[in-house]
């Protein structure tokens, strides 16, 4: 894994709760894939039209 120190300070934009550390690690790996990035962009980071 890489450090996020260079990106500090950060603002929390989304929070996803999972039951186990194993599930959290699998989800983190998914979000680092192309499909996971596309999912996150569509579901988490979209902007509301004015």
N, C-alpha and C positions, 0 to 999 in steps of 0.2 A: 504494500500500500504506500501511497505517497502522503506527504504532509500537506495540510491546508494552511500552514502558518503564513505563507505568502499572501493568502487571500483574506487575512484578518483585517478589520473586524467583519463579522458575518451577521446577516439577519436571517432569522428562522422564517421560512416561507411556507413550509409544509412539515407535517409530522405524521409518521406512519408507525403504528404500534403493532408489533408481532409478538407471538408467545414465547419463542425460543431464540437463542442466539444463532442457532443453525439456520432458522428461517430468515433471520435478519441478514445473515451473510449471503444466503442464496438470493435474497431480494436485492441486496447491494450489487452483487455480481450481475444480476439481470439488468439493473438500471444503467450499468456501464456498457451494455451491448447496444447495438444500433436500434433494435426493437424496443429496448427499455428506454432509451433516450427519446425515441419517437412517442412512446406512451406517456412519459413524464411531460414532454413538451405539450402534448395535446390535453392531458388531464390536469396537470398541476400549474403550468406556467402561462396558460392562455390569458389574454386580456379581455376585459369586458368592453364591448363596443359602446361608444358614447351615444 
